């Protein structure tokens, strides 16, 4: 009698499929070796250097090796803001250098993964890049610079070969969204507190040309061009002194209103351009929006999902899942210590409309810092694996050590720690 041998990977998947809902099983030590690897993960390690690894976390590639973390007395050099090109072949990142507690310089690099080469594309002793966003054609990195005192924010672009450094615009704060053609962006600058707001198209092909939009911005941060290039999302003041999230065509002409709100909002497209998620802010905060999450199908205008107390979210590449975060303040056992921020990770299945809570974790300060601006980061970085099966999250362990974990979107496996580090992003491909 012949015995049928079940491959280990199939057996593991069979076990997971049989797990009751809400139960998480420990990950097999074999799983990192057996599961199909998709894309790459970049992270900043505990030593301040840049690393690249696959989702197993085995044999990470150290892209830099010269970081010296600040100790308040001597010179320091550490790396920040790892940002993947859309084709997953290049990684941009920034160093910060200085003496004692004062930053005196910054340099931006681009690492070509296949060639294993790293090119310096920007360096300054007075301007410090703090946000990077690749053009859709992967030929340039647009980035925001701030002066030493933070009084001026400049939008610049740098070519991948270290040439073609161009100043595009200024404003404070500054948000933008690339059109898929890589020749145009829509920008939103200014705020109620920093100065006059403006919405405009910025042509960045051969000449820099700005065309203003007539709409008056209303309590939002980043506009969003649809991934298919046909439409634009932004928020504007309505005729009756209200605020509304609206849909424009690619020429900036009004198509329809998606929702109204009272305080503020933040939003993002699904990758297939068919769904829009937005947060209807319930209280005024200094950055971002905290309130009710809505998910709307544009074809029918149906607002088919809502959940409260949401602070940030990220769409999966296949548009079938939405990972969203709810912030909580938890008092530590030591009553003398301040409450700590923890995040609840929830997962929405946009096909079934069902949602589940995956787990609660304490985020690293670097991950916490991007959440108020997720609407901008959603367009330049992703925590999702390219196959939509996993996420990479940056957390703090019970002993206070920052770590990087791969989390199954199914919620049926316990998170797997792959490295110690401060912040991580998955490549788009």
C-alpha positions, 0 to 999 in steps of 0.5 A: 500500500503506497503512502502519500507524502504531504510536503511540509509547506502544504501540511503547514498551510493545512494546519493554519486553515484548520485553526479556529477564528481568533486563535493564533498558532506559533510559527514553525521554525521551518516556515521562514525557509519554506514559504515563498519569498516576495520582495525585500524588506529594508530596515534601520538596525539597532546600530543605526545602519541600513539593512536589506533582507527577505521575509525570513530575516536570514542573512541580512545584507548590510548596506552601510556599516559606519553608523555611530549612534549619538551618546550626547558627547561625541560625533555621531552618524546614523541612517534614516528614511529607507524608501524603495523605488516602485520597481523594487530595484533601488533604495534611497536613504539619508544619513544624519551626522553631527557632534554632541547633540547638534546635527551638522550635516545630511547626505542622501544615497541611492543603493542599486540592489542588483549592482550592489552599488551606492551613489551619493545624490545630495549632501548639505550642511544646512538642509536636512532631508526628512521625507523621500518619495520616488517618481513613478518612473523610478528615475528621480527621488523627490524629497523635502528639506528643512533648514536648521531652524525648521523655518523653511521647507523646500521640495527638491528632486535628485536624479538616480545618478547623482545629477540633476538636483532641482528645486521644485517649490517651497511651502510649510507644510508641504504635501504632494501626490505624483500622477502616474505619468511622472510628469505632474504632481498635485501639491497642497501647501500651507495651513491655517497656522503657518500661512495661506494654503494653496492647491496647484498642479506642478508640471515637472517635465522639462520646465517647472510650471505651476497651475493653481486650482480654484478650490479652497482646501479644507482641513486635510494634509495630502492630496491623492492621485488615483493609481490609474491616473484618472482622478484626484482626491482632495478636501475643499470648503463647500458652498455652505461653509462646510467641508467635503471630500471630493473627487476631481478628474485629472484636469482638476475639474469637480466630479462628485462629493464623496463625504462631508465632515466637520473637523478634518480628514485623511484618505487614500485610494485602493491600488485598483482605484475602485475604493476610497478609505478616509478617516472622519476626524472626531477631534482636533489634533496637531497632525493627522486625523483620529476618528471614524474610518469609512470605506466607499465603493466609488462605482456605487457611492456606497459607504459599506464599512465604518469603524471608530477611533482609527488613526492610520491605515494601509491598503494591501496591494491587491485592494482586498484588505485594509490594515488599520490602527487604533491607538491606546494609552496603557498605564505600565505596571510601574505606576510612576511611569507615564502611560505608553502608546500601544496600537491595535492592528485590525484587518478589514476584508473588503470583499466580505466586509468582515474585520478582525483584530490581529494583535496589540503592540507597542510601536517604535518611536520611528513608526509612531512618527509616520502614522500622523502622516500616513496619507502621505507615506501611503503613497511613498512606502508600504508595510505590505508584502507584494503578495498581500499576505504579510505586513512588516511592523516595527515594535518594542518588545517587553524588555524595551528592545526595538524589533522588526516583525513579519505579521500574517494578514490572516491573523492565524499565525503569531508574529515572527521577529526577523530583526532588531531595528527601529523602522522597516518597509517592504519593497513594492515588488 
